[in-house]
Every structure is written in structure tokens, then in C-alpha cells.
Amino acid sequence: MNLATVFLMLGQGQGGGGFQFVFLGLMILVFWMFMIRPQSKKAKQQKTFMANLQKGDKVVTIAGIHGTVNRMNDDGTFLLEINPGSYIKMEKSAVSMEMTTNLNKVQTAAPIK
């Protein structure tokens, strides 16, 4: 007995239950395509972005602090230089991928005079 036979047998009743199973399956598929898949893709990009941070990168934190990465620590933190000689210890997860990407696009497209 294959899956098509099962659906045909379910649809022979008075309630038309086979259509309900197909509809439920389509709803789950749409939910996965438009909700779960994009979120997992973005989480993977964020993880890769944080893993590739290195000394000298210009970043923006989720709090809006602009600075340059001075030193990467082994415990998931780094030193952020906000002014010459002024450092803040930050978590890697506090870096905003979107704002940092936008900052670096603006700087490469039109240098500030």
C-alpha cells in the first residue's frame, strides 16, 4: 500500500478527510519555507560572521557603539577600541552583523573626507 492509496482510501468517506491531510501538509510546508528556513539561514550567517571577526575590523554593536576590534580573547569576548587608548570588553554576540555590514559598505563606497 503506498501513500497515494492511503489518501484515496481516506477521501472515500463522507467527510473528505484526505483533503484535510493534504491541506495540513501544505500548510506545514509553507510555514517551513517562509518562517523556519530563513531564520536558520540567518542564524548560520551570524555565527559565521562572529567566527570571522579579527583584529582591525570596524564593527558596530547592537547598542550602537562604533569601534575597532583590538584583541580577540579565547572566552568569546574581545576588546573594542572606541577612541585611541579607550577599550571596552565586549561579547562577540554583541556585534550587529547588519549594522556592521552597512557601515563597511558605506565606507568602501564613499570614503569620508
Secondary structure, DSSP 8 states (H G I E B T S, - for coil): --HHHHHHHHHTSSS-HHHHHHHHHHHHHHHIIIIIHHHHHHHHHHHHHHHT--TT-EEEBTT--EEEEEEE-TTSEEEEEEETTEEEEEEGGGB-HHHHHHHHHHHHHS---
